[in-house]
Amino acid sequence: MAAQGIASDVLTTGNEEVISPDRKGSIVSYDKAQLDISVADAAQTQEPGYLGPAPTDEEFRTLRKVAGKMPSVAYTLCAVEFAERASYYGVSQIFSNFVQFPLPEGGNGAGAPPRGTQQTAGALGLGLQASSGVSLSFKFLSYTLPILGAWIADVKWGRYRTVCVGVAVCGISHVIMAAGAVPSVLGSGHGLAPFLVSMIMLAVGAGLFKSNISPMLIDQNPHKRPYVFTLKSGEKVIVDPEATISRILLWFYMQVNVGAFFALATTYAEKRIGWWLAFLAPAIIYFLLPILLVVMYKRTTKVKPTGNDLIRVLRVLGMAIKKNGVMKIGRKGFLNAAKPSHLAAAGETTSLSWNDKFVDDVSRTLVACQVFLFFPVFYINDSGIGTVQNSQGATMTTNGAPNDLLNNFNPLTIIVAIPILNYGLYPFLRRRNIKFGRIKRITFGFALVAINGLIGTILQYKVYQTSPCGYHATDCAEADGTVSPITIWAQVPIYVLGAVAECFSVVTAYDVAYSRSSPNMKSLVTSAFLFMNAVSAALGAAVTPATKDPYLIWIFAGPAIGGFVLTPIFYWLFRHLDKQDESKMNLYDLPPDENAAGEERGVVSGSGSGSGSGSGSGSGSGSGSGSGSDVGEKGGSRRVAPDGEKSEGEKVARHDQALNEKEVTAMEKNREAAP
């Protein structure tokens, strides 16, 4: 067999050996039983930041997985999120009353209604449709602009600097909003302009902040790959990056909702004092942010902007479409046609700006984005279309409670639920080796939130049946405060179920956005998930003309029906992802710095015949049983094996690399110089 130019193509004999060409072109056999041990030993002596041996296949199947420890700066970032979300939700959850209802008659002139009445705090008096339109527009901007914030962070400023700029913009918006809500401005009828200006600025600042804070948090995770650790009890466990990220994201989401719970203070401020205090209090909390950012500056792991992979992703898609045709989009293995190894096997010679691993990353990223497409219906069932849930509360008996008070049961439930999940449910399932993967968690949340929409439908029907105004209950509540005798506390299940659903679905989606995206697209993919909020707002805006009496039953029922239909479809489409052990996949991932923009280059030029196949980038030729090409410039993938043997092939590649990295580098240079 001619061996000139053969790279690390991996073949299997069908016995207990894995065979690979060594660096000098000779065929070397590795004992399969010893392979796991040698890979772990190589990792121990070679990899910087070594924490423990890599798990073997057997250990992956049998050992319990646990979460690793996160540095203290990660929890400080959670505090940053608390301050930002406290200000954001503190004002946004009272926008609906500010816009929908007028200054109450007999009130104090600052927006608060007279004590002992069923009136609602108000300011502009523009009605339910205007209120829903303003709230939906704000939501749309807040969750569309993160795409711009992600691009700026990846290409220009980096995540930390982008977050700081967003903090400054939001700070200015809070000052304008509080100044525009003083009694003299509202009383003169000039409250609309400063409110709209400050609202738009708040959306811009949130767009810069939100798409980067969760990726920046996960960047602090020191556990990039799973490793085996022995507990004091003598039990061997796997310290799992997925479990670690899941835990810190749960704490992160808990702080989001601790901040959101601050809306309890603003709802009572609008009801008892007036709008100037309701908008000023979140601003005071917000200005903790600059202090926290300064304190933790030196201790924060900062990822420099390395360019965004979006252009290369589009080129990969273009190549795949060119080779497969448009009609095969979405089929299994569609992107494989864009891999340098496939092009080399077909005898094509071309220069590419990506390698096989990057194509795999693109495939995983696109799957994540497909998962996100189901979330708009989730969000509509969770928070209702526009401000319809708050409006429903205004048609019920409040007995002095603010109609938007019950919004706070959402963050309160999450604050209680997350420690239960972190230290109760999830460890319990892991100890018993019960698989409750990402897709199962998201599906469970989808089911809960569909039930949430059903409860809203039933409540709205009961309101219409018991209100003195019948199917015009909302109109009467706005006009003279006539309400249904049903207590507003009947809405509590809506907010509790929605909150529990978020713990399972939304938190897991953040995990999916980070874990399934390439190193240079984590902010962008996170922003794609956030954009689903904007899509839900756009869908809500499309039906805003129907958000009025007597059609409000269908405003709840439509999304609920959609949720019940889409939940089983979602699980059927993506159930296979739970069978993929992401942590095991990450064991063989190259570090992010080896995948930086501009470093993944492939020059495909290869041919071969026989039963083996090569993969990767570089140049080489051969004949006989198995030949091909592998490893171009740094960043190229060395993981090549026939179908069904990829795991052993990847281990051989890591084993070879760890034994003598310098010799491999010299060999690669010789290959590149070969004709």
C-alpha positions in Angstrom: 0.0 0.0 0.0 1.3 3.4 -0.9 1.3 5.6 2.1 2.6 8.9 0.8 0.6 11.9 2.1 -1.7 9.7 4.2 -3.0 11.6 7.2 -4.7 10.2 10.3 -7.5 8.3 8.5 -8.9 5.8 11.0 -10.0 2.3 10.1 -11.3 -0.5 12.2 -10.6 -4.2 11.7 -13.8 -5.3 13.3 -11.9 -6.9 16.2 -10.6 -5.1 19.3 -8.0 -3.0 17.5 -8.2 0.5 16.0 -5.7 1.1 13.2 -4.3 4.4 12.2 -1.4 5.6 10.1 1.3 7.1 12.3 3.1 10.4 11.6 5.7 8.7 9.4 3.1 7.0 7.2 3.4 3.5 8.7 0.3 1.7 9.9 0.2 1.4 13.7 -2.4 -0.5 15.7 -3.8 0.7 19.0 -5.3 -1.8 21.5 -8.9 -0.7 21.9 -9.0 -1.7 25.6 -6.1 0.5 26.4 -7.1 3.5 24.2 -9.3 5.2 26.9 -6.5 5.0 29.4 -3.8 6.4 27.1 -6.1 9.2 26.0 -6.7 10.2 29.6 -3.0 9.9 30.4 -2.1 12.0 27.4 -4.6 14.7 28.4 -3.2 14.7 31.9 0.3 15.4 30.8 -0.5 17.7 27.9 -3.6 19.8 28.4 -3.3 23.1 30.3 -5.7 23.6 33.1 -5.9 19.8 33.6 -8.6 18.9 36.2 -8.9 15.2 35.8 -8.9 12.3 33.3 -11.4 12.3 30.5 -14.2 9.8 30.9 -14.2 6.6 28.9 -17.2 5.3 27.1 -18.0 3.0 29.9 -17.7 5.8 32.5 -20.1 7.9 30.4 -22.7 5.2 30.6 -22.3 4.3 34.3 -21.0 7.3 36.3 -23.2 9.9 37.9 -22.8 13.5 36.5 -22.5 16.4 38.8 -22.1 20.2 38.3 -18.7 21.8 38.8 -18.0 25.0 40.8 -18.2 28.4 39.2 -15.9 31.3 40.1 -17.4 34.0 42.3 -17.4 36.6 39.5 -20.1 34.5 37.8 -22.4 35.2 40.7 -21.5 38.9 40.6 -22.6 38.9 37.0 -25.9 37.4 38.2 -26.2 40.4 40.5 -25.6 42.7 37.5 -28.5 40.9 35.8 -30.6 41.5 38.9 -30.1 45.3 38.8 -30.8 45.6 35.1 -33.9 43.4 35.2 -35.2 45.1 38.3 -35.2 48.4 36.4 -36.5 46.9 33.2 -39.4 45.1 34.6 -40.0 47.7 37.3 -41.0 50.1 34.6 -42.2 47.9 31.7 -44.8 46.1 33.7 -46.6 49.3 34.5 -46.5 50.7 31.0 -50.0 49.3 30.3 -51.8 51.2 33.0 -49.8 54.4 32.2 -50.9 54.3 28.6 -54.4 52.7 28.8 -56.1 54.6 31.7 -56.5 58.4 32.2 -55.5 60.3 35.4 -58.1 59.0 37.9 -60.9 61.5 38.9 -60.5 62.6 42.4 -56.9 61.3 42.5 -53.8 63.1 43.7 -52.8 64.4 40.3 -49.8 62.1 40.1 -51.7 59.1 38.7 -52.8 57.4 41.9 -56.6 56.8 42.3 -58.6 57.8 45.4 -58.3 55.3 48.3 -61.1 52.8 48.7 -62.3 52.8 45.1 -62.0 50.2 42.3 -60.3 52.7 40.0 -57.0 51.9 38.4 -53.9 54.1 38.2 -53.5 55.9 34.9 -51.9 58.8 33.0 -52.4 59.0 29.3 -55.9 57.5 28.8 -55.3 56.1 25.3 -57.2 52.8 25.8 -56.5 49.1 25.6 -55.5 48.9 21.9 -53.0 51.8 22.2 -51.7 50.3 25.4 -51.2 46.9 23.8 -49.6 48.5 20.7 -47.1 50.4 22.8 -46.2 47.4 25.0 -45.9 45.2 21.9 -43.7 47.7 20.1 -41.4 48.0 23.2 -41.2 44.3 23.4 -40.4 43.9 19.7 -37.6 46.5 19.9 -36.2 45.1 23.1 -35.9 41.6 21.6 -35.0 42.6 18.0 -32.1 44.9 18.8 -30.1 42.2 20.6 -29.2 40.9 17.2 -27.4 44.3 16.6 -25.9 44.1 20.1 -24.6 40.6 19.4 -23.0 41.6 16.1 -21.3 44.6 17.7 -20.0 42.4 20.5 -18.7 39.7 18.2 -17.1 42.0 15.6 -16.3 45.4 17.2 -16.3 45.8 21.0 -16.4 42.5 22.7 -19.2 41.5 25.1 -17.9 43.4 28.2 -17.7 46.8 26.5 -21.0 46.3 24.7 -22.7 45.6 28.0 -21.2 48.7 29.5 -22.4 50.9 26.6 -25.9 49.4 27.0 -25.8 50.2 30.7 -25.1 53.9 29.9 -27.9 54.1 27.4 -30.4 52.6 29.8 -29.3 54.9 32.6 -30.1 58.0 30.5 -33.5 56.5 29.6 -34.4 56.1 33.2 -33.6 59.7 34.0 -35.9 60.9 31.1 -38.7 58.6 32.1 -38.8 59.7 35.7 -38.6 63.4 34.8 -41.5 63.0 32.3 -43.8 61.5 35.0 -43.8 64.3 37.5 -47.3 65.7 38.2 -46.8 69.0 36.5 -45.9 67.3 33.2 -48.7 64.8 33.3 -51.2 67.4 34.4 -50.3 69.6 31.4 -50.9 66.7 29.0 -47.2 66.5 27.9 -46.4 63.1 29.3 -46.5 61.2 26.0 -43.3 62.6 24.3 -40.8 61.9 27.1 -42.3 58.5 27.8 -41.9 57.4 24.1 -38.3 58.8 23.9 -37.3 57.1 27.1 -39.0 53.8 26.2 -37.1 53.6 22.9 -33.8 54.4 24.6 -34.5 51.7 27.1 -35.1 49.2 24.3 -31.8 50.1 22.7 -29.9 49.7 25.9 -31.5 46.4 26.7 -30.7 45.2 23.2 -27.0 45.9 23.8 -27.1 44.3 27.2 -29.3 41.3 27.0 -27.7 39.4 24.1 -24.3 39.5 25.8 -24.8 39.1 29.5 -25.7 35.3 29.5 -22.8 34.3 27.1 -20.4 36.5 29.2 -21.7 34.6 32.2 -21.0 31.2 30.7 -17.6 32.4 29.5 -16.6 32.3 33.2 -17.1 28.5 33.3 -13.7 26.9 33.8 -15.0 23.4 33.0 -14.9 23.2 29.3 -14.8 19.4 29.1 -16.1 16.7 31.3 -13.6 14.9 33.6 -13.7 12.1 36.2 -13.5 13.2 39.9 -13.5 11.1 43.0 -15.6 12.4 45.9 -14.6 12.1 49.5 -17.0 9.2 49.8 -15.0 7.3 47.3 -17.6 7.6 44.6 -16.4 8.4 41.1 -18.4 11.0 39.3 -18.2 13.0 36.0 -17.9 16.7 36.4 -20.2 17.7 33.6 -20.0 21.1 31.8 -23.7 20.7 30.8 -24.7 20.3 34.4 -22.5 23.2 35.4 -23.9 25.5 32.8 -27.5 24.4 33.6 -26.9 25.2 37.3 -25.4 28.7 36.8 -28.1 29.6 34.2 -30.8 28.6 36.7 -29.2 31.0 39.2 -28.9 33.6 36.5 -32.6 33.2 35.7 -33.4 33.4 39.3 -31.7 36.8 39.6 -33.7 37.9 36.5 -36.8 37.2 38.4 -35.6 38.6 41.7 -35.2 41.7 39.7 -38.6 41.3 38.1 -40.1 41.0 41.5 -39.2 44.6 42.1 -42.3 45.4 40.0 -44.2 44.7 43.1 -42.9 47.9 44.5 -43.6 49.9 41.4 -47.2 48.6 41.1 -47.9 49.8 44.6 -46.1 53.1 44.0 -48.3 53.9 41.0 -51.4 52.9 43.0 -50.6 54.7 46.3 -48.2 57.6 45.4 -48.0 58.2 41.6 -46.0 57.7 38.5 -43.0 59.8 39.5 -42.1 57.4 42.3 -43.0 54.3 40.2 -40.4 55.3 37.6 -37.8 56.8 40.0 -37.4 53.7 42.2 -36.2 51.4 39.4 -33.7 54.1 38.3 -32.2 54.1 41.8 -31.8 50.3 41.7 -30.3 50.6 38.2 -27.4 52.8 39.2 -25.9 49.9 41.2 -24.9 48.5 37.8 -21.9 50.7 37.1 -20.5 50.1 40.6 -20.7 46.3 40.1 -19.1 46.5 36.6 -16.2 48.5 38.0 -15.7 46.2 41.0 -15.5 43.0 39.0 -13.6 44.4 35.9 -10.3 42.8 36.6 -11.7 39.4 37.6 -14.0 38.9 34.6 -12.9 36.6 31.8 -13.3 38.8 28.7 -13.5 37.2 25.2 -12.1 39.5 22.6 -14.1 40.2 19.4 -12.8 37.7 16.8 -15.3 38.4 14.1 -18.7 36.9 13.4 -19.0 33.6 11.6 -22.3 34.6 9.9 -20.6 35.2 6.5 -18.9 31.8 6.6 -22.2 30.2 7.7 -23.9 31.7 4.7 -21.1 30.4 2.4 -21.4 26.9 3.9 -25.1 27.0 3.2 -24.5 28.3 -0.3 -22.1 25.4 -1.0 -24.5 22.8 0.4 -27.4 24.2 -1.8 -25.1 24.3 -4.8 -24.2 20.6 -4.4 -27.6 19.3 -3.2 -30.1 21.6 -4.7 -32.9 23.6 -3.0 -35.3 20.6 -2.8 -33.0 18.7 -0.3 -32.9 21.5 2.3 -33.6 20.2 5.7 -32.8 16.6 4.9 -30.4 14.6 7.1 -26.8 15.2 6.1 -27.6 18.2 3.9 -24.6 20.2 5.0 -22.1 17.3 4.6 -21.8 18.2 0.9 -20.0 21.4 2.0 -17.3 19.6 4.0 -13.8 19.8 2.6 -13.5 16.0 3.0 -16.5 15.3 0.8 -15.3 17.7 -1.8 -11.9 16.1 -1.8 -13.4 12.6 -2.1 -15.3 13.9 -5.2 -12.0 15.0 -6.7 -12.7 18.7 -6.4 -9.9 21.2 -5.8 -10.9 24.5 -4.2 -9.9 26.9 -1.5 -12.3 27.1 1.5 -12.5 29.3 4.6 -13.8 26.4 6.8 -13.1 22.9 7.8 -15.2 19.8 8.6 -15.7 20.8 12.2 -17.0 24.2 11.3 -19.6 22.5 9.1 -20.6 20.3 12.0 -20.9 23.5 14.2 -23.1 25.1 11.6 -25.4 22.1 11.6 -25.7 22.1 15.4 -26.4 25.9 15.3 -29.2 25.5 12.7 -30.8 22.8 14.8 -30.8 25.2 17.8 -32.5 27.9 15.7 -35.1 25.4 14.6 -35.8 24.6 18.3 -36.3 28.3 18.9 -39.0 28.6 16.2 -41.5 27.1 18.6 -41.1 29.7 21.3 -43.3 32.5 20.0 -46.4 30.5 20.8 -44.9 29.7 24.2 -44.4 33.4 25.0 -47.9 34.4 23.9 -49.4 31.7 26.2 -47.0 32.8 29.0 -47.7 36.5 29.1 -50.7 36.9 26.9 -51.1 39.1 23.8 -50.1 42.6 24.6 -51.5 43.7 28.0 -54.6 41.5 27.9 -53.8 39.7 31.2 -53.5 43.1 33.0 -56.7 44.3 31.3 -58.5 41.1 32.4 -57.4 41.8 36.0 -58.8 45.3 35.7 -62.3 43.9 35.0 -62.2 41.8 38.2 -62.8 42.8 41.9 -59.5 44.0 43.3 -60.5 45.5 46.7 -57.6 47.9 46.6 -55.0 45.7 45.1 -53.3 47.0 41.9 -54.6 45.2 38.8 -51.1 44.5 37.7 -50.0 43.2 41.1 -50.4 39.5 40.2 -47.6 39.8 37.6 -45.3 39.5 40.5 -46.4 35.9 41.2 -44.4 35.0 38.1 -40.9 36.0 39.5 -41.9 35.0 43.0 -42.7 31.4 41.8 -39.4 31.3 39.8 -37.4 32.4 42.9 -38.9 29.5 44.9 -38.7 27.0 42.1 -35.1 27.4 41.0 -33.5 26.2 44.2 -35.9 23.2 44.2 -34.7 22.3 40.7 -31.0 23.0 41.4 -30.7 21.1 44.6 -33.8 18.8 44.5 -35.3 17.6 41.3 -32.2 17.6 38.9 -29.8 16.0 41.4 -32.5 13.4 42.3 -32.8 12.5 38.6 -29.1 12.3 38.0 -28.5 10.1 41.1 -31.1 7.6 39.6 -29.7 8.0 36.1 -33.1 9.2 34.9 -32.6 11.0 31.6 -34.4 14.3 31.5 -32.7 15.9 28.6 -33.0 19.4 27.1 -35.8 18.5 24.7 -37.8 16.8 27.4 -37.4 19.8 29.7 -38.5 22.2 27.0 -41.5 20.0 26.0 -42.6 19.8 29.6 -42.6 23.6 29.8 -44.5 23.9 26.6 -47.3 21.6 28.0 -47.5 23.7 31.2 -47.8 27.0 29.4 -50.5 25.6 27.1 -52.5 24.8 30.2 -51.8 28.3 31.3 -53.6 29.7 28.2 -56.5 27.4 28.9 -57.0 28.8 32.4 -56.9 32.4 30.9 -59.6 31.4 28.4 -61.9 30.0 31.2 -61.4 33.1 33.4 -62.3 35.4 30.5 -65.4 33.5 29.8 -66.4 33.7 33.5 -65.7 37.4 33.6 -68.1 38.0 30.6 -70.7 35.8 32.3 -70.6 37.6 35.6 -69.9 41.2 34.7 -72.9 43.6 34.8 -71.8 44.7 31.3 -71.6 41.1 30.0 -69.4 40.9 26.9 -68.3 44.5 27.2 -66.7 44.1 30.7 -63.5 45.8 29.6 -65.3 48.9 28.2 -67.2 49.4 31.5 -64.0 49.0 33.6 -62.3 51.7 31.6 -65.3 54.0 31.7 -66.6 53.9 35.3 -64.9 51.1 37.2 -67.7 48.6 37.0 -66.2 45.1 37.4 -67.0 41.4 37.7 -67.5 40.0 41.2 -64.8 37.4 40.5 -61.7 38.2 42.6 -58.5 39.1 40.8 -56.7 36.4 42.8 -58.3 33.8 40.5 -55.5 34.8 38.1 -52.8 33.4 40.3 -52.6 30.0 38.5 -51.9 31.8 35.2 -48.7 33.4 36.6 -47.6 30.4 38.6 -47.8 27.9 35.8 -46.2 30.3 33.4 -43.3 30.8 35.8 -42.7 27.0 36.3 -42.8 26.6 32.5 -40.1 29.2 32.1 -37.8 27.4 34.5 -37.9 24.3 32.2 -38.2 25.8 28.8 -36.5 29.3 28.7 -33.5 28.4 30.9 -32.9 25.3 28.8 -33.1 27.3 25.6 -30.3 29.6 26.9 -28.3 26.4 27.4 -29.0 25.2 23.9 -28.1 28.6 22.4 -24.7 28.5 24.0 -23.8 24.9 23.7 -24.9 24.3 20.1 -23.2 27.4 18.6 -19.7 27.9 17.3 -17.3 30.0 19.5 -17.7 33.1 17.4 -21.5 33.0 17.2 -22.6 32.5 20.8 -23.9 36.0 21.3 -25.6 35.9 17.8 -27.4 32.6 18.5 -28.5 33.9 22.0 -29.9 37.0 20.3 -31.7 34.7 17.8 -33.4 33.0 20.8 -34.3 36.4 22.3 -35.7 37.4 18.9 -38.5 34.9 19.4 -39.9 37.3 22.0 -40.0 39.9 19.2 -41.7 37.4 16.9 -44.4 36.8 19.6 -44.8 40.6 19.9 -45.2 40.9 16.1 -47.9 38.1 16.2 -49.6 39.9 19.0 -49.5 43.2 17.1 -51.1 41.5 14.1 -54.2 40.7 16.2 -54.3 43.9 18.2 -57.4 45.2 16.4 -59.2 42.1 17.9 -58.0 42.7 21.5 -61.3 44.3 22.5 -64.7 43.2 23.7 -66.4 40.9 22.9 -63.5 38.9 21.3 -61.2 38.5 24.3 -62.0 34.8 24.9 -60.4 33.9 21.6 -57.3 36.1 22.4 -56.6 33.5 25.2 -58.1 30.4 23.4 -56.2 30.7 20.1 -52.7 30.5 21.5 -53.8 27.8 24.0 -55.0 25.6 21.1 -51.8 26.3 19.2 -49.7 25.3 22.3 -51.5 22.0 22.7 -51.1 21.2 19.0 -47.4 22.2 18.7 -46.1 20.6 21.9 -46.2 16.9 20.7 -45.0 18.0 17.3 -42.0 19.7 18.9 -41.1 16.6 20.9 -41.5 14.4 17.8 -39.2 16.5 15.7 -36.4 17.0 18.2 -36.6 14.0 20.5 -33.4 12.6 18.9 -31.3 15.5 20.4 -31.8 14.0 23.9 -30.0 10.9 22.6 -27.0 12.9 21.8 -24.7 13.2 24.8 -23.6 16.8 24.4 -20.9 16.5 27.0 -19.4 13.5 25.3 -19.3 15.5 22.1 -17.6 18.4 23.9 -14.9 16.1 25.1 -13.4 16.2 21.6 -14.1 19.8 20.7 -11.2 22.0 19.9 -10.7 24.9 22.3 -12.3 28.2 21.2 -9.0 29.9 20.5 -8.2 27.2 17.8 -11.5 28.0 16.1 -11.0 31.8 15.9 -12.0 33.6 12.8 -9.4 33.5 10.0 -7.7 30.3 11.4 -9.9 27.7 9.9 -8.7 27.3 6.4 -8.8 24.4 4.1 -7.3 23.7 0.7 -9.0 20.6 -0.6 -7.0 18.6 -3.0 -7.2 14.9 -2.7 -8.1 11.7 -4.3 -8.2 8.1 -3.3 -9.6 4.7 -4.0 -10.5 1.6 -1.9 -12.8 1.1 1.0 -11.5 3.7 3.4 -12.2 7.4 3.3 -10.4 10.6 4.5 -11.8 13.7 6.0 -10.6 17.2 6.9 -8.5 19.6 5.0 -5.0 19.7 3.7 -3.6 17.9 0.8 -2.6 14.3 0.2 -3.1 11.4 -2.1 -2.9 7.6 -1.8 -4.0 4.4 -3.2 -5.1 1.1 -1.7 -7.4 0.4 1.2 -8.1 3.8 2.7 -6.6 7.1 1.7 -7.5 10.7 1.7 -6.6 14.0 3.3 -6.6 15.5 6.7 -5.5 18.6 8.7 -4.7 21.7 6.8 -3.7 24.8 8.7 -4.4 25.1 12.4 -8.0 24.7 13.4 -8.4 21.8 10.9 -10.3 18.8 12.1 -8.2 15.6 12.7 -11.2 13.5 13.7 -11.8 11.1 10.8 -13.4 7.6 10.9 -15.9 5.5 9.0 -19.5 5.7 10.2 -20.0 3.9 13.5 -16.3 4.2 14.5 -16.1 8.0 15.0 -15.6 7.8 18.7 -12.4 5.6 18.5 -11.1 7.7 15.7 -11.5 10.9 17.6 -9.7 9.3 20.5 -6.8 8.2 18.3 -6.5 11.7 16.9 -6.4 13.2 20.4 -3.9 10.5 21.5 -1.6 11.2 18.6 -1.8 15.0 19.2 -1.0 14.7 22.9 2.0 12.4 22.4 3.9 14.8 20.2 2.3 18.1 19.2 5.5 19.6 17.7 6.1 16.6 15.4 2.5 16.8 14.1 2.9 20.5 13.3 6.0 19.8 11.3 4.3 17.1 9.4 1.4 19.3 8.6 3.7 22.0 7.2 5.3 19.3 5.0 1.9 18.3 3.7 1.0 21.8 2.8 4.2 22.2 0.8 3.6 19.0 -1.1 2.4 19.3 -4.7 
